């Protein structure tokens, strides 16, 4: 058997008392945190990095939560609108909901009258949709008109509508 280097060798004396700093399993059983052994014990010899000298205070032990890296900060998912919805047709969703996706027109599924299995479309709070979309027509209570500034285009559109209706 090759000789171990000093840094990979049990640093404890055979009669020194050591304590486990974490719970772990080995071939003969389980060592629980805080259990004491002699430095020459076969469990300590095989897993010496899981032990500290017996006189080490609890406050001196390494806290596992202090050595863990910070959790990743995930940016919230953002639905990117691929088509431009004119401002006067925009409505904003006020609920988080998942709705069934309809079958394709004239497909066997659409003729069956049952909802499509496993296919769902998710709406998120703040998502902007066209007021004429099917989901808005079917569930108008899920949407509000977004508050926005009046533009010159809004005034011109209203004037055209009034001229057309008179």
Secondary structure, 3 states (H helix, E strand, C coil): CCCCCHHHCCCCCCCCEEEECCCEEECCEEECCCCEEECCCHHHHHCHHHEEECCCCHHHCCCHHHHCCCCCCCCCCCCCCCCCCCHHHEEEECCCEEEECCCCCCCHHHHHCCCCCCCEEEECCCCEEECCCHHHHHCHHHEEECCCCCCHHHHHHHHHHHHHHC
